[in-house]
Amino acid sequence: MDSHTLKPDQNTDDEAHWGLITQLLPECNSALQLKLLGELYSFRTLLDGQQTMVDNALNQQLQRLRQHYRRGDWQSKYNEISRTLTAADARVIPITSGDYPPQLQQIAKPPPLLYLRGSLESLHLPQLAVVGSRRMTKGGENHACSWATYLAANGFTITSGLALGIDGAAHRGALESPNGKTIAVMATGIDKRYPARHVQLAEQIVQRGGALITEFPPGTQPRPAHFPQRNRIISGLSLGVLVVEAAVKSGSLITAKYALEQNREVFAIPGSINNPQSKGCHQLIKQGATLVESVDEIVHELHGPLGALREQVTSPELSEPLPDLSDEEEQLLALMGYDPILIDDICSPWLMDKLSQLLVSLELKGAICNQGGYYQRVR
């Protein structure tokens, strides 16, 4: 949608009222709403105005919507949704309001309404999307968390999808920064929490000055089609998208695809050629995404939109230093690469019992991880 055809200076509360009614009228999908708003500029004018459309077919649709509005069949559902929003401490942000994020308004199919719980101001801060696989490796989790912490300390609000895996690690990492904020774009109604394991995380996001947002009306349950649909909002809100880990068929690649279509920067962290969760990142890099080996590369690339904000923060350590290792542990760690490896394939000078003891010790100290019998260095 051409954002220049809208005049987002309407009163938010008034437009939220009319916009919510519009969603409840028959045959009034998002595409039709955006067409009508392109000429009428406000939801109130759409339903309660006298203006007509030049296009005859579009004008007939407009008149039918006004007839449905005057019948008032929407009132009971409207009252029900209003009560739900009040109970959830949520509000509606219509696209015709100045409170609507300008970045999101610029995309091809912006949602006519956003349902928000938390800080409205956070939607207008410079955002970076951090996304990746639900089936993350330990190394991927470390990257998502530590990079999000550093990016948040450098002025970025971290945006992701509240899913298990990389999304959750990115949200938590942002919250580990003293003033870090993060935004979760949901694939459900604003009154729902999915997945259940992230209910507490969602509350922490709101309490720390971030926000939960969705385009889906209250009461909407999670459905497979909703997740790729919400991905365009994750990228649309952001200056760029960082893909930490992704399989070839990962939903994260959908987010990256939207980002490219929206003229956003796409960054990808490379990984082992033997790691299935890195193959999606490698595919993105082949297609032109920026390969990043250091979080500073992202900060440098996008420092312009942050302005003076970046100059006011100091760079934290990306991860805690390793605890003291014995000479044997350091020797074993040097023998291990970052590719997953079975214990039988480790070429070491020790007998199996001793090797097993050293591996357990390194795992307890956070230097390696064991996933399905495969050991991998993570620090």
C-alpha positions, 0 to 999 in steps of 0.5 A, a space after each residue: 500500500 502506498 503510505 502517502 495515500 493515508 493521512 495518519 493524523 486522526 484521533 487514535 481512540 475515535 479511529 480505534 472505535 470505528 476501525 474495530 466496527 469495520 472489522 466486524 462487518 461482512 465482506 470487509 477484508 483487509 485488502 478492501 479496507 486499505 483500498 477504501 482508506 486510500 481515498 477516504 483517509 479514516 474509518 469514521 468517514 468510511 462508515 459514517 461519511 457521505 463521500 462516494 468512490 469514483 470506481 463504481 464497483 468499489 463504491 457499491 462495496 462501500 455502500 453495502 458496508 455502510 448499510 451493514 453498519 447502520 443495521 447494527 448487527 455488529 454491536 454485541 460482538 463489538 461489546 464482547 471484544 471491548 470487554 476482552 480488550 479491557 480485561 487484557 489491558 490492551 488497546 487498538 492502534 488503527 492505521 489511520 492514527 499517528 500512533 501507528 508505526 511508520 515503518 510498518 505502514 510502508 509495507 505492501 499489506 499493512 494490517 489495518 488494525 494492531 492490537 497492543 499490550 504494553 508500551 506504545 512508545 516502544 513501537 516507534 523505537 529503532 527495531 532489529 528483528 532476531 529470528 531463527 529455528 525453533 530447534 536451536 542448537 546450544 551455540 545458536 541459543 548463545 548467539 541469539 541471547 548474547 547478540 540480542 543483549 549487545 544490540 539492545 545495549 546499543 539502542 535497538 529494540 529487539 523484535 521477534 515472534 515469541 516462539 520457542 527456540 531462537 525467538 525466545 532466546 532473543 527476547 530473553 537476551 534483550 531483557 538481560 540488557 539493563 534498559 533493553 526492550 523487546 517486542 513480541 509479534 503474536 500469531 494469536 489474539 492479544 488475549 491469548 498466550 502461545 506457547 504456554 511455556 512463554 507466558 511468564 516471558 510475555 509478562 516480563 516483556 510488558 513489565 520491562 517497557 516492551 510490547 505484545 502486538 498482533 493483527 488478529 482479533 481477540 479470541 483468535 487461537 494459534 493456527 499454522 497459517 497465522 505464523 507466516 502471516 505475522 512474519 511480515 509484521 516482524 520484518 515490517 517493524 524492523 530496520 533489518 532482520 538477523 537470522 541466527 539459525 534456520 533450516 532450509 524450510 524454516 519459517 525464518 526464511 519467510 521473514 527474511 523474504 518479506 524483509 527483502 521485499 520491504 527493502 530491509 537489511 538481512 543478516 545471517 550468521 554462518 555455521 557448520 556445513 554439517 549442521 542442518 540448522 545452518 543450511 538456511 542461513 547459508 542459503 540466504 548468504 548465497 542469495 545476497 544476505 550479509 554474512 555477519 561474524 560479529 555483532 558489531 558489524 550489524 551495529 556499524 551497518 545500521 548505526 545511522 538510524 540510531 543517531 545519538 542514542 548509540 553514543 550513550 551506551 557502552 559495549 558489554 561483553 558478548 558472553 561470560 569468560 570461561 571458568 578456569 579449565 585444567 590443562 587436560 580440559 584446555 587440551 581437549 577443548 583445543 582438539 574439538 572443533 565447532 562441528 558436532 562430533 561423537 565421542 568415538 570420533 574424538 582423537 584424544 590421548 586418553 582412555 574412554 573413561 577419562 575422556 568421558 570425565 573430561 567431556 562431562 566437566 567441560 559440559 558443566 562449565 558451559 564450554 561444550 554441549 551434548 545434543 543427542 550424543 554429539 558433543 559440540 564446542 560452544 565457546 
